[in-house]
Structure formats: C-alpha cells, structure tokens
Amino acid sequence: MVTIDEIAKLSKVSISTVSKALNGYTEISEPTRKRVMAIADQLGYMPNATAQSLVRKRSNTIGVVYEVEYGLKNLFFSGVLEAFRKVVESRGYDILLLSHNTESGLDYLRHCNSKNVDGVLVVSGGDNQAAIHKLYQSPLAVLTLDPHDKGPNSIFSDSYHSIKRSCKYLFELGHKRIAFINGSYTNFIGRERLRAYLDFMHEKGLEPLYLPEKSNESYSYEEGHQTMKMIFETYGLPEAVCSVSDLMAIGAINYLNTHGFSVPDDVSVIGFDDLHVCEIVTPKLTTVRQNYEAFGQLACETLLKMMDGKVRTIDPIIVDTEIIVRDSCKKRKHFPND
C-alpha cells in the first residue's frame, strides 16, 4: 500500500504538505498541489476515506441537488456536473445526488443531514424553491448553478451580454428581422436573456419577434420546434433566429427545414451552450460557448473554500462566454426594398 511518506519523498515536500494537497486545503500553492496529486496518481495512492473523515470531522461528501426534468436531462447541466465531479473526486470527495424524486421522500436539507454532507451544489431545483431556501438557511455551505433568482452564493454565465453579443453578430451579418427563441420567464437567467434581446432590438429600432406569453422551462428540442412554429405563424419568416439553447436552435432548424426553408441561406440561426451535438448537426451550429470545465473548476474551488470556513457568503461568480462560428449563420443579401 502506498503511503503519504512515499509521496512526500518523491514530491520533495513535507508529509503535512502532502496531506493538505490530498485533502483539498487551499493554503498550498496550486503548482505544488498539482505535483503532489500527479505523483499520488502515478503511485496509485488510495486515500482512507474513513480516516480522512475522522481527522477533518467531515464525511468527504458533497451533495448535488438536481431534478430530472430540469437537471440531468439538460445537457449543459450534465456537462458542468461531469466537470465538477472530476475535480471533486481528485480532491478526495464523493458526490451524493439529491432529488425530491428519491424513494425516501426526504427534502433536500433532511437528506443532506441524514448523510452528513459537507456542502451542496444546487444544479437545478425545478419548482422546489422553498426546499432550496431551507438549504440556504442552514449551516451548510451552498452554491447554486444558474440560480432561480439573482443573489449571493451563485455561479452563472454572463447571459445578458452573451445574448446581446449574439444579436449584434446577426445584425452585423445584415439581419434586421431577428426572432428570439426564449427560455424560462420564471427564473433569473431566462429573464436576463429576454431583457438582453429586447434591449438590443430597442437600441437598434427593430421590431422584437418573440412570444411574450410562452415560457419554455426545459430548453428542449421540442420547445424550440414549437416556438419556431408559433413565431412563423405569428410574424412570418424571420431573417435570423437567436436561441437561448442549442437544442432549441436545432428544433427551430428542423421546423424550418421541413417547411422548405434553408439554414443559413434563408434564415441564420445561432444557439447557446456549445453542446457536442453542434459539431454533428447539419449545418454545424454557430453558438455561444459556455465553458463546462471552467464552471466545474470554479464551482469546486469556491465550494471547498466555503466548506473550509474561509468564506461563507460570496458575490455571484459570472463566467464569460464566446461565440463559436460554424455554418448556421450567413451574411444576408440585401434587396432593393430593404
């Protein structure tokens, strides 16, 4: 069995430094932590979870709150969760999935207490905001991804400027009739993306083409297809479509294709997320990239700091995005009546 003494000798650091690196303490430098972790991996070191738990008075378990409909079925959330899992496990922690759909029937807080978790990442709470609020009122360290309402202890993409950037990109390609395939109107992120679209259209003196009464809660292919259908029936054919998710953008493209329109020759379409499917659909989807790895890394580092007691309340962490240009957008040919 590999011991931390052996790791310390090969790493040329003290045993206490090795222990801190393996247990996720932040007072050692990142290069030192990475060197120690790399040597531990090479040697096949397996930490004694029980011993760690006794020494640190922790269970070495992080709870992840999710709901099936709005959580694991959402490919962006599942991508961030996978990135988060990799970092968390490299720090010696296990993940416990928490859902109101569990057979136990326990709410989030009671479930966390029953398993003695050390901290919680809220990936999605669906309609269970009262249960999420109970978590925040507890002594647990809690961090929320894409929060229902803007507030502390949260991490999310810069949705407002991302959507404005998408609209600007379409506008600079010559498109003026820009339709918007919206997300949820019931949470902060969805409302921010709508606000960005409306602000941009107002600033350019353009008519908004969207559905103010249709809130899309799942950001799904089906919702994108249905929303595109309703926009077409309400406003006619747009010149471009700005979508708040890749799956919804692909649903819109499918609707347009089956009704005889070409993307991007007739309509340009831009998505949001940069899911892997963007590279394999036809045409390849131009989109706004949300960095899964950055989300996972930041979420883990922040939650560990909160669990260490160094900070309990943090300002919102806003992650920047970038446009990934592929094949679904095209410069518009102008006609005499434009």
C-alpha positions as CSV (number, residue, x, y, z in Angstrom):
1,M,0.0,0.0,0.0
2,V,1.3,3.4,-1.0
3,T,1.8,5.8,1.9
4,I,1.9,9.6,2.1
5,D,5.5,9.3,3.3
6,E,6.5,7.8,-0.2
7,I,4.5,10.6,-1.9
8,A,6.3,13.2,0.2
9,K,9.8,11.8,-0.7
10,L,9.1,11.8,-4.4
11,S,7.4,15.2,-4.3
12,K,10.2,16.7,-2.2
13,V,7.8,18.3,0.2
14,S,6.8,17.6,3.8
15,I,4.3,15.0,4.9
16,S,1.9,17.8,6.1
17,T,2.1,19.4,2.7
18,V,1.1,16.1,1.0
19,S,-1.7,15.7,3.5
20,K,-3.0,19.2,2.7
21,A,-2.8,18.6,-1.0
22,L,-4.6,15.3,-0.8
23,N,-7.3,16.8,1.4
24,G,-8.0,19.9,-0.7
25,Y,-6.6,22.6,1.6
26,T,-6.0,25.8,-0.2
27,E,-3.1,27.3,1.7
28,I,-0.6,25.5,-0.5
29,S,0.2,26.7,-4.0
30,E,-1.6,25.3,-7.0
31,P,1.6,24.0,-8.7
32,T,2.6,22.1,-5.5
33,R,-0.9,20.6,-5.2
34,K,-0.8,19.5,-8.8
35,R,2.6,18.0,-8.5
36,V,1.6,16.0,-5.4
37,M,-1.6,14.9,-6.9
38,A,0.2,13.7,-10.1
39,I,2.7,11.7,-8.1
40,A,-0.1,10.2,-6.0
41,D,-1.9,9.2,-9.1
42,Q,1.2,7.6,-10.6
43,L,1.8,5.6,-7.5
44,G,-1.9,4.5,-7.3
45,Y,-2.5,6.1,-3.9
46,M,-5.9,5.4,-2.5
47,P,-6.9,7.7,0.5
48,N,-8.5,6.1,3.5
49,A,-11.9,7.9,3.4
50,T,-12.8,6.9,7.0
51,A,-9.5,8.2,8.4
52,Q,-9.9,11.4,6.5
53,S,-13.4,11.9,7.7
54,L,-12.3,11.4,11.4
55,V,-9.4,13.8,11.1
56,R,-11.3,16.5,9.4
57,K,-14.6,15.9,11.1
58,R,-16.2,15.6,7.7
59,S,-17.9,12.9,5.6
60,N,-15.9,13.9,2.5
61,T,-19.2,14.0,0.6
62,I,-20.7,16.9,-1.4
63,G,-24.4,16.8,-2.1
64,V,-25.7,17.8,-5.6
65,V,-29.3,18.9,-5.9
66,Y,-30.9,18.2,-9.2
67,E,-34.3,17.4,-10.7
68,V,-34.6,15.0,-13.5
69,E,-36.7,17.2,-15.8
70,Y,-34.7,20.4,-15.4
71,G,-31.4,18.9,-14.3
72,L,-29.9,15.7,-15.7
73,K,-31.9,15.9,-18.9
74,N,-30.3,19.4,-19.5
75,L,-27.1,18.6,-21.4
76,F,-25.4,21.8,-20.2
77,F,-26.1,21.0,-16.6
78,S,-24.9,17.4,-17.1
79,G,-21.7,18.7,-18.8
80,V,-21.0,21.0,-15.9
81,L,-21.7,18.3,-13.4
82,E,-19.3,15.9,-15.1
83,A,-16.5,18.6,-15.0
84,F,-17.4,19.3,-11.3
85,R,-17.3,15.5,-10.5
86,K,-13.8,15.1,-11.9
87,V,-12.4,18.0,-9.8
88,V,-14.3,17.0,-6.7
89,E,-13.1,13.4,-6.8
90,S,-9.5,14.5,-7.4
91,R,-9.8,16.2,-4.0
92,G,-10.9,13.1,-2.3
93,Y,-14.6,13.8,-2.1
94,D,-17.6,11.7,-3.1
95,I,-20.9,13.0,-4.7
96,L,-24.3,12.3,-3.4
97,L,-27.2,13.1,-5.8
98,L,-30.2,14.7,-4.0
99,S,-33.6,14.9,-5.5
100,H,-37.2,15.2,-4.4
101,N,-37.8,12.2,-6.6
102,T,-35.9,9.9,-4.2
103,E,-37.8,7.0,-2.7
104,S,-37.1,8.3,0.8
105,G,-39.3,11.3,0.3
106,L,-36.9,13.4,2.3
107,D,-36.5,17.1,1.3
108,Y,-33.0,18.4,0.4
109,L,-32.0,19.5,3.8
110,R,-33.2,16.4,5.7
111,H,-31.5,14.3,3.1
112,C,-28.2,16.3,3.5
113,N,-28.4,16.0,7.3
114,S,-29.1,12.3,7.1
115,K,-26.0,11.7,5.0
116,N,-23.9,14.3,6.9
117,V,-22.8,16.0,3.7
118,D,-20.1,18.8,3.9
119,G,-21.5,21.1,1.2
120,V,-24.1,21.3,-1.5
121,L,-24.0,22.3,-5.2
122,V,-27.5,23.2,-6.5
123,V,-27.5,22.2,-10.2
124,S,-31.3,22.7,-10.5
125,G,-34.2,22.8,-8.1
126,G,-37.0,22.9,-10.5
127,D,-40.1,24.1,-8.8
128,N,-38.8,23.3,-5.3
129,Q,-37.6,26.7,-4.4
130,A,-38.9,26.5,-0.8
131,A,-36.7,23.5,-0.3
132,I,-33.7,25.3,-1.8
133,H,-34.4,28.2,0.6
134,K,-34.2,25.8,3.6
135,L,-30.7,24.8,2.4
136,Y,-29.6,28.4,2.3
137,Q,-30.9,29.0,5.8
138,S,-29.0,26.0,7.2
139,P,-25.3,26.0,8.4
140,L,-24.3,24.1,5.2
141,A,-22.1,25.7,2.5
142,V,-24.4,26.0,-0.5
143,L,-23.5,27.1,-4.1
144,T,-26.1,27.4,-6.9
145,L,-25.5,27.0,-10.6
146,D,-27.8,29.2,-12.8
147,P,-29.9,30.5,-9.8
148,H,-33.6,31.0,-9.8
149,D,-33.1,34.5,-8.5
150,K,-30.1,36.7,-8.6
151,G,-28.2,36.6,-5.3
152,P,-25.0,35.6,-3.5
153,N,-23.5,32.1,-3.5
154,S,-24.2,31.5,-7.2
155,I,-22.3,30.9,-10.4
156,F,-23.7,31.6,-13.9
157,S,-22.8,32.7,-17.4
158,D,-23.0,36.4,-18.4
159,S,-26.3,35.8,-20.1
160,Y,-27.2,39.4,-20.7
161,H,-24.1,40.3,-22.6
162,S,-23.9,36.9,-24.3
163,I,-27.4,37.4,-25.9
164,K,-26.6,41.0,-26.9
165,R,-23.4,39.7,-28.5
166,S,-25.4,37.1,-30.4
167,C,-27.8,39.7,-31.7
168,K,-25.0,42.0,-32.6
169,Y,-23.4,39.2,-34.6
170,L,-26.6,38.6,-36.5
171,F,-27.2,42.3,-37.0
172,E,-23.7,42.8,-38.4
173,L,-24.4,40.0,-40.9
174,G,-27.2,42.2,-42.2
175,H,-30.1,40.7,-40.4
176,K,-32.8,43.0,-39.1
177,R,-35.8,40.7,-38.6
178,I,-34.2,38.7,-35.7
179,A,-36.5,36.3,-33.9
180,F,-35.9,35.2,-30.3
181,I,-36.5,31.7,-29.0
182,N,-36.8,32.3,-25.3
183,G,-36.2,30.1,-22.3
184,S,-37.9,30.3,-18.9
185,Y,-39.6,33.6,-17.9
186,T,-39.8,32.3,-14.3
187,N,-36.1,32.4,-13.4
188,F,-33.3,35.0,-13.4
189,I,-31.3,33.5,-16.2
190,G,-34.2,33.3,-18.6
191,R,-35.4,36.8,-17.8
192,E,-31.8,38.2,-18.3
193,R,-31.6,36.6,-21.8
194,L,-35.0,38.1,-22.7
195,R,-34.0,41.5,-21.3
196,A,-30.8,41.4,-23.4
197,Y,-32.7,40.6,-26.6
198,L,-35.4,43.3,-26.0
199,D,-32.7,45.9,-25.1
200,F,-30.8,45.2,-28.3
201,M,-33.8,45.4,-30.6
202,H,-34.9,48.6,-28.9
203,E,-31.4,50.1,-29.3
204,K,-31.4,49.3,-33.0
205,G,-35.0,50.4,-33.5
206,L,-36.0,46.9,-34.6
207,E,-39.3,45.1,-34.0
208,P,-39.0,42.2,-31.5
209,L,-40.2,38.9,-32.9
210,Y,-40.8,36.7,-29.8
211,L,-43.6,35.0,-27.8
212,P,-44.2,37.0,-24.6
213,E,-46.7,34.5,-23.2
214,K,-44.8,31.3,-23.9
215,S,-42.3,30.4,-21.1
216,N,-40.0,27.4,-22.1
217,E,-38.9,25.7,-18.9
218,S,-36.9,22.8,-20.3
219,Y,-34.8,24.4,-23.0
220,S,-35.6,21.4,-25.2
221,Y,-35.6,20.4,-28.8
222,E,-39.4,20.1,-28.7
223,E,-39.8,23.6,-27.2
224,G,-37.5,25.1,-29.9
225,H,-39.5,23.4,-32.7
226,Q,-42.9,24.5,-31.2
227,T,-41.6,28.1,-30.6
228,M,-40.3,28.4,-34.1
229,K,-43.6,27.2,-35.4
230,M,-45.5,29.8,-33.4
231,I,-43.1,32.6,-34.4
232,F,-43.5,31.7,-38.0
233,E,-47.3,31.7,-37.8
234,T,-47.3,35.0,-35.9
235,Y,-44.7,37.0,-37.7
236,G,-43.8,35.2,-40.9
237,L,-40.3,34.1,-41.8
238,P,-37.5,35.9,-39.8
239,E,-34.1,36.7,-41.3
240,A,-32.3,35.2,-38.3
241,V,-33.1,33.4,-35.1
242,C,-31.3,33.9,-31.7
243,S,-31.9,30.9,-29.5
244,V,-31.2,30.6,-25.7
245,S,-30.1,26.9,-26.1
246,D,-28.6,24.7,-28.7
247,L,-31.3,22.1,-28.5
248,M,-34.0,24.7,-29.1
249,A,-31.9,26.1,-32.0
250,I,-31.8,22.6,-33.6
251,G,-35.5,22.2,-33.0
252,A,-36.0,25.6,-34.9
253,I,-33.8,24.5,-37.7
254,N,-35.7,21.2,-38.1
255,Y,-39.0,23.2,-38.3
256,L,-37.6,25.5,-41.0
257,N,-36.1,22.6,-43.0
258,T,-39.4,20.6,-43.0
259,H,-41.2,23.7,-44.3
260,G,-38.9,24.3,-47.2
261,F,-36.5,26.9,-45.8
262,S,-32.7,26.6,-45.8
263,V,-30.4,27.4,-42.9
264,P,-28.4,29.5,-43.4
265,D,-29.4,30.5,-46.9
266,D,-32.9,31.7,-45.9
267,V,-32.5,32.0,-42.2
268,S,-29.4,32.3,-39.9
269,V,-29.6,30.6,-36.6
270,I,-27.4,30.9,-33.5
271,G,-27.6,28.8,-30.4
272,F,-26.3,28.9,-26.8
273,D,-24.3,26.4,-24.8
274,D,-21.9,24.8,-27.4
275,L,-23.0,21.2,-26.8
276,H,-21.1,18.4,-28.6
277,V,-24.1,18.0,-30.9
278,C,-23.3,21.4,-32.5
279,E,-20.5,19.7,-34.5
280,I,-22.5,16.9,-35.9
281,V,-25.8,18.5,-36.9
282,T,-26.3,19.9,-40.4
283,P,-25.5,22.7,-40.7
284,K,-22.9,22.8,-37.9
285,L,-24.3,25.2,-35.3
286,T,-22.9,28.6,-34.6
287,T,-23.4,29.2,-30.9
288,V,-22.4,30.8,-27.7
289,R,-19.9,28.7,-25.8
290,Q,-20.4,28.2,-22.0
291,N,-17.1,26.7,-20.7
292,Y,-18.1,23.5,-18.8
293,E,-14.6,22.9,-17.5
294,A,-14.4,26.5,-16.1
295,F,-17.8,26.1,-14.4
296,G,-16.8,22.8,-12.8
297,Q,-13.4,24.0,-11.6
298,L,-14.8,27.3,-10.2
299,A,-17.7,25.6,-8.6
300,C,-15.5,23.1,-6.9
301,E,-12.8,25.6,-5.7
302,T,-15.5,28.0,-4.4
303,L,-17.4,25.4,-2.6
304,L,-14.3,24.0,-0.9
305,K,-13.4,27.4,0.3
306,M,-16.8,27.8,1.8
307,M,-16.6,24.4,3.4
308,D,-13.2,25.3,4.9
309,G,-14.9,28.3,6.6
310,K,-12.7,30.8,4.9
311,V,-15.8,32.4,3.3
312,R,-19.5,31.6,3.8
313,T,-21.1,34.2,1.6
314,I,-19.7,35.1,-1.8
315,D,-20.8,37.5,-4.5
316,P,-22.2,36.0,-7.7
317,I,-19.5,34.5,-9.9
318,I,-20.1,35.4,-13.5
319,V,-18.4,33.4,-16.2
320,D,-17.7,34.9,-19.6
321,T,-18.7,33.3,-22.9
322,E,-17.6,33.4,-26.5
323,I,-19.2,33.0,-29.9
324,I,-18.1,29.9,-31.8
325,V,-18.7,30.5,-35.5
326,R,-19.7,27.5,-37.6
327,D,-22.1,27.1,-40.6
328,S,-25.6,28.1,-39.5
329,C,-25.2,31.9,-40.0
330,K,-24.6,33.7,-43.2
331,K,-24.3,37.3,-44.4
332,R,-27.7,38.4,-45.8
333,K,-28.0,39.5,-49.3
334,H,-29.7,42.9,-49.4
335,F,-32.6,43.6,-51.8
336,P,-33.8,46.9,-53.2
337,N,-36.8,47.0,-50.8
338,D,-34.6,46.5,-47.7
